[in-house]
Amino acid sequence: MDVKKSLFDNLQNFFGFDNFKGDQESIITNILEGNNTFVIMPTGGGKSICYQLPALMSEGTAIVISPLIALMKNQVDQLRAFGGNDSIAHFLNSSLNKSEIIQVKSDLLSGQTKLLYVAPESLAKQDNIDFLKLIKISFVAVDEAHCISEWGHDFRPEYRKIRQVIGGLGDHIPIIALTATATPKVQQDIVKNLGMLEATLFKSSFNRPNLFYEIRPKRDITKEIIKYIKANTGKSGIIYCLSRKKVEEVAEALNLNGISALPYHAGLDPKVRAETQDRFLMEDAEVIVATIAFGMGIDKPDVRFVIHHDVPKSMEGYYQETGRAGRDGGEGVCITFYAQKDVDKLAKFMKDKPVAEREIGTQILKEVIDYAESGVCRRKQILHYFGENFNETGCNCMCDNCKKPKKQFDAEQHLSTVLKFIQNTGEKFDDLHLLNVFLGFETAQTIAYEHSKLPEFGLGKADGELMWKSIIRQAVLNNFLFKDIDNYGLLKLTKQGKDFIENPYGLKFILNELIESAADDDEDEVKHGSGALDNQLLLLLKDLRKKISKQKNVPPFVVFQDPSLEEMCTHYPVSSEELKQISGVGSGKAMKFGPPFIELIKKYVEDNDIERPIDLIIKTQANKSQMKVSIIQNIDRQIGLEDIANAKGITYEEILKEVESIVNSGTKLNLNYFIDEVIDDDRQDEVFDYFRAAESDSIDQALNELGDTDYTREEIQLMRIKFMSELGN
């Protein structure tokens, strides 16, 4: 039978596709011919079919080595759906019970199973090796093969033992290694470690033309993320955070602001993780907030945005994580928030690691910093990192740097100076040393090599650090220099660099605009009232408050207090939902007093053509404070305020402040059980009558009027809480 016809028939019958993508057909043919095959294909390029289809067409079972249980389950489910029976594909890992393992082995021995997914740890178990010797193996597919390399972003020591295990399973078993991210260094590690130096290499372009890349300074990050998602309602997205704690915080903040988000990290129960993944695939959740534990092999084609809350650990990681956006060829926006503080944290994590690992980690992180701080086309930088040359005109303004081009400068003289210095000093130094020399910084290295005596020392002071960083980075990016990563990242001259020294010519480089990082983003707290106060609106709101207070026969401050009105004059809430987000306004007050205020603000905004800074109105976790919930529950149980304060480890003054804040936000609390014990009825009536007629809710004024010898500050405050609760809520 014609192999080509058979290939297309199987592709159509099993997967429902009429045509292969890119190199798929050549790769599959190479595997069916029994050759070792190395596939480097970007996320979304269709790697899975490259081993799934030949496995279905070959005699025996293909072993697929995969690093994640979730990834295996996802692929096995898909194959079973395509194939129409459950025995066609199985996985063998720690999530199976004894009876399930017996069923898997039975299907394998009967020859019904065409693909068996295993983790490298499971593959190395002696009883599994002994069993696999009993079946015919068509070939072994090593998925996510970059895990083999210490230079890869997901290094897994178990991957380095795969070759040895395969050798023990039988002679001449073909291997196919697949990865979506591999720098030239990682490629070299993969073929060497798997013993497949003669493998046919299929390398697709790493360019994903539909992805838009952007780096933003890390300021008001929760607000920025919520603003972006609300402007893209209904679109699926992933937000990556470095820590589990931050994942939980961000997911909670999104949910508080009406965005359906789920957290995902390795600290969650495996069952919860699997459910979360399914809910995201089934679109029960709009956004997943995750550590990098999420996403490897996630086959969701319509992820529309990937946001990095924190700086990524490596360019490979960044490429693979951003690659989860727009896998269907549609919109894919990749936004990364960058702060020096994040870089410092990652550098700190590396301090305690062994020297070799620390050196590798430092160089990998440095590539991320260079990328984030550079003013050059993002796409050009990404592709250069993966050993691919790219002309930035092909970016089509699909990155922030091409969309808003940075300032350029004549680079001929500066580039000549850098290249000649590297040549004259024997190509023995990295970029940091070069910067120290040109900027005239005396360091242990400049002194030891006597470079502080050279004419180049300090000659770049007038141009500044930004200029020299731009020169060195773009000299590498434009192939005048290359970084020897096997050798501490030393800068070496390329043939193009040597030619330039001999025959220099005019050229322009881009001046990098270093991103300012936020002063402090730990709290991620969005402060209310950051806009300018609209005094004209404030007067109108105060008049309305006075009018309503007369109608309801309560003092104006019972309706809304001044800070709440002032916040309305910076945020312009025009719906009940927005009004609730103003401090001092809860559901109760929004319902009881809100409608006329909303109407007034809405009309004012329309009449004065005001652009509302609605993105500033962000609910924070504080609105859901455990302390407040617990206090309300304890008051419902009629527990004394001093006892609640003691239990919470706070003072009586602090508990009154908390209770008052709850009441002022519109929650009704019945404190009579406590007040009746500490203040007699006549004195209660006197204070109540005072507040009913008062223009202000000031405690100082009340003490002045009522006599501070008769009442304590705490008693007045307690009565003010009772008054506000009964009349205002």
Secondary structure, 3 states (H helix, E strand, C coil): CCHHHHHHHHHHHHHCCCCCCCCHHHHHHHHHCCCCEEEECCCCCCHHHHHHHHHHHCCCEEEEECCCHHHHHHHHHHHHHHHCCHHHEEEECCCCCHHHHHHHHHHHHCCCCCEEEECHHHHCCHHHHHHHCCCCEEEEEECCHHHHCCCCCCCCHHHHHHHHHHHHHCCCCCEEEEECCCCHHHHHHHHHHCCCCCCEEEECCCCCCCEEEEEEECCCHHHHHHHHHHHCCCCEEEEECCCHHHHHHHHHHHHHCCCCEEEECCCCCHHHHHHHHHHHHCCCCCEEEECCCCCCCCCCCCEEEEEECCCCCCHHHHHHHHCCCCCCCCCEEEEEEECHHHHHHHHHHHCCCCHHHHHHHHHHHHHHHHHHHCCCCHHHHHHHHCCCCCCHHHHCCCEHHHHCCCCEEECHHHHHHHHHHHHHCCCCCCHHHHHHHHHCCCCHHHHHCCHHHCCCCCCCCCCHHHHHHHHHHHHHHCCCEEEEHHHCCEEEECHHHHHHHHCCCCCEEECCCCCCCCCCCCCCCCCCCCCCCCHHHHHHHHHHHHHHHHHHCCCHHHHCCHHHHHHHHHHCCCCHHHHHCCCCCCHHHHHHHHHHHHHHHHHHHHHCCCCCCHHHCCCCHHHHCHHHHHHHHHHHCCCCHHHHHHHHCCCHHHHHHHHHHHHHCCCCCCCHHHHHHHCCHHHHHHHHHHHHHCCCCCHHHHHHHHCCCCCCHHHHHHHHHHHHHHHHC
